[in-house]
Amino acid sequence: MKVLFACGGTAGHVNPALAIADILKRNIPDLSVVFVGTPNGMENRLVSRAGYPIRHIRVRGLRRSLSLANVKAGLSLLRSFRETKDVLKEEMPDLAVGTGGYVCYPVLRVASSLGIPTVLHESNARAGIAAKLLAKRTDLALINFPSAASDFKKAGKTVISGNPLRREFYTLSREAARKRLRIADGSLYLVVFGGSLGAKKLNETFLQTVPRLLSAYPKLTILHAVGQKQNAGGDIPDGRYQRSAYIDDMPIHLTAADAVICRAGAMTVSEIAAAGVPSILIPYPSAAGDHQTKNASELAKAGAAILLPDAELTPDVLCERLTKILSNAEERRKMRAAAARFRTPECESVILREILTLCPRLAGG
């Protein structure tokens, strides 16, 4: 039995695929898993690190305006159909699963034309362009937000599953996470990131707050992930401030954190809820349909997060919001409890049930 996953571009597309692959591997004996991505995407590092093989097709994403780049993207799409067909005939999967990114479109479209059952997971409140185009070719749509159901009216079946996360988010205790990171009792740990590719304004604004934060909180340690494509500026000569391009072990760091500053992508919000960590959410203002603000609003209304619009983001405002969390242990406790109410540990059983119902031969049926 074999399942093929198509995903790419950002960690927000790749991590759900890895989580679903892990769910299936844990529950289906002798299952083979293979991924399909682009030659230069982030999926290569993340998938390889997880121990799964990856095949490549060459395809580009379309832009939202008329341009020469879209002509080239159209030509690459035609080529990708041929490449995808070759990959599918070689791999002969029993099921094809897509979790986002433009690589999903040719893979699931060709898989559908070859009679291979298809599953599409949509983590955001509204589906992207590729997902909407694939809806009528999708046998099963798994969604995180009920609002996305309207985008999959033509799918064979739509089920609210939640976002699949790495199992450590539900099995790792806060005490164990802090011990693994060697965070001393009474110390504060702040995690800051803007997404797998970075967030220029968030990075630059936060850097201006670092000196005063380190001065105000002598027991504070900061991990700042600046993204794969961002240059975060000058060095800060203090060992309590650590900088990296990307956080590989997100379950450990979020579970151990006393506070998080980040964007509000669907997977990020789900991970924050699973870890039960207080957060300052700064939605990306150009997200399609402003879905990140909708994500952040859900946690903010419940008292689990502070919503800070990007237009209001300044060093002073950020410090003021962060002080409300770092200076008040009781406030952190309340926010942690509120965030935990958004956990969806049943997601794994729902996804497994629906996939085996669609494709019973995976379980030997």
Stockholm file with secondary structure:
# STOCKHOLM 1.0

chainA/1-365         MKVLFACGGTAGHVNPALAIADILKRNIPDLSVVFVGTPNGMENRLVSRAGYPIRHIRVRGLRRSLSLANVKAGLSLLRSFRETKDVLKEEMPDLAVGTGGYVCYPVLRVASSLGIPTVLHESNARAGIAAKLLAKRTDLALINFPSAASDFKKAGKTVISGNPLRREFYTLSREAARKRLRIADGSLYLVVFGGSLGAKKLNETFLQTVPRLLSAYPKLTILHAVGQKQNAGGDIPDGRYQRSAYIDDMPIHLTAADAVICRAGAMTVSEIAAAGVPSILIPYPSAAGDHQTKNASELAKAGAAILLPDAELTPDVLCERLTKILSNAEERRKMRAAAARFRTPECESVILREILTLCPRLAGG
#=GR chainA/1-365 SS CEEEEECCSSHHHHHHHHHHHHHHHHHSTTCEEEEEECTTSTHHHHHHHHTCCEEECCCCCCCSSCCHHHHHHHHHHHHHHHHHHHHHHHHCCSEEEECSSTTHHHHHHHHHHTTCCEEEEECSSSCCHHHHHHGGGCSEEEESSGGGGGGGTTSSCEEECCCCCCTHHHHCCHHHHHHHTTCCTTCEEEEEECCTTCCHHHHHHHHHHHHHHHHHCTTEEEEEECCTTCCCCSCCCCTTEEEESCCSCHHHHHHHCSEEEECCCHHHHHHHHHHTCCEEECCCTTSGGGHHHHHHHHHHHTTSEEECCGGGCCHHHHHHHHHHHHTCHHHHHHHHHHHHTTCCTTHHHHHHHHHHHHCGGGGTC
#=GC SS_cons         CEEEEECCSSHHHHHHHHHHHHHHHHHSTTCEEEEEECTTSTHHHHHHHHTCCEEECCCCCCCSSCCHHHHHHHHHHHHHHHHHHHHHHHHCCSEEEECSSTTHHHHHHHHHHTTCCEEEEECSSSCCHHHHHHGGGCSEEEESSGGGGGGGTTSSCEEECCCCCCTHHHHCCHHHHHHHTTCCTTCEEEEEECCTTCCHHHHHHHHHHHHHHHHHCTTEEEEEECCTTCCCCSCCCCTTEEEESCCSCHHHHHHHCSEEEECCCHHHHHHHHHHTCCEEECCCTTSGGGHHHHHHHHHHHTTSEEECCGGGCCHHHHHHHHHHHHTCHHHHHHHHHHHHTTCCTTHHHHHHHHHHHHCGGGGTC
//
